[in-house]
Amino acid sequence: MFFSPLQSSHSRRESIKYALRLRSVTLNDVARELGVSNATVSVVILGRRRSRRIATHVANLLGSNLNELWPNMYPEPEVQE
């Protein structure tokens, strides 16, 4: 799945919602699975708020990764030795 980093947040959100719908998953389903509100899922998908837990769940559902869906929003955590 390819999402352009130049897409507006609204366009990206609609692309993600469409990709979820193709898998018979709604934002309400995601919210229920994670115990959060629909609004919370929506603002995370828009990129207005950050939640690694929600974003990771959505990316996993889509067989994608955080950087592809939300470029530069979720840097890789530093590995401590």
C-alpha positions as CSV (number, residue, x, y, z in Angstrom):
1,M,0.0,0.0,0.0
2,F,1.4,3.4,-0.9
3,F,0.6,6.7,0.6
4,S,2.3,9.8,-0.7
5,P,4.0,12.0,1.9
6,L,2.6,14.9,-0.1
7,Q,-1.0,13.9,0.5
8,S,-3.0,16.2,2.7
9,S,-4.0,14.8,6.1
10,H,-7.6,14.7,5.0
11,S,-6.7,12.8,1.8
12,R,-4.5,10.4,3.8
13,R,-7.3,9.8,6.3
14,E,-9.8,9.0,3.5
15,S,-7.2,6.6,1.9
16,I,-6.7,4.8,5.2
17,K,-10.4,4.6,5.9
18,Y,-11.0,3.2,2.4
19,A,-8.2,0.6,2.9
20,L,-9.7,-0.4,6.2
21,R,-13.2,-0.7,4.6
22,L,-11.7,-3.0,1.9
23,R,-10.8,-5.3,4.9
24,S,-14.3,-4.9,6.4
25,V,-13.0,-2.8,9.2
26,T,-14.4,0.5,10.3
27,L,-13.0,3.2,12.5
28,N,-15.6,2.2,15.1
29,D,-14.2,-1.4,15.0
30,V,-10.7,0.0,15.6
31,A,-11.9,2.2,18.5
32,R,-13.8,-0.7,20.1
33,E,-10.9,-3.1,19.8
34,L,-8.6,-0.6,21.5
35,G,-11.1,0.8,24.1
36,V,-10.9,4.4,22.8
37,S,-13.4,6.7,21.2
38,N,-14.1,7.0,17.4
39,A,-13.0,10.6,17.7
40,T,-9.6,9.5,19.1
41,V,-9.0,7.1,16.3
42,S,-10.0,9.7,13.7
43,V,-7.7,12.5,15.0
44,V,-4.8,10.0,15.1
45,I,-5.4,8.9,11.5
46,L,-5.6,12.6,10.6
47,G,-2.3,13.2,12.2
48,R,-3.6,15.8,14.6
49,R,-2.8,13.7,17.6
50,R,-0.2,11.0,18.2
51,S,-0.8,7.6,19.6
52,R,1.8,4.9,18.7
53,R,-0.6,2.2,20.0
54,I,-3.5,3.3,17.7
55,A,-1.3,4.0,14.7
56,T,0.5,0.7,15.1
57,H,-2.8,-1.2,15.3
58,V,-4.1,0.5,12.1
59,A,-0.8,-0.1,10.3
60,N,-0.9,-3.8,11.3
61,L,-4.5,-4.1,10.1
62,L,-3.4,-2.7,6.7
63,G,-0.2,-4.8,6.5
64,S,1.8,-1.5,6.5
65,N,4.1,0.4,8.8
66,L,4.0,3.6,10.7
67,N,6.5,5.5,8.5
68,E,4.5,4.6,5.3
69,L,1.2,5.8,6.7
70,W,2.5,8.8,8.8
71,P,5.9,9.8,7.5
72,N,8.2,11.3,10.2
73,M,5.5,11.3,12.9
74,Y,6.7,8.1,14.7
75,P,10.4,7.9,14.8
76,E,11.9,4.5,15.6
77,P,12.5,4.2,19.4
78,E,16.1,4.4,20.4
79,V,17.5,1.0,21.3
80,Q,19.3,1.0,24.7
81,E,22.1,-1.5,25.2
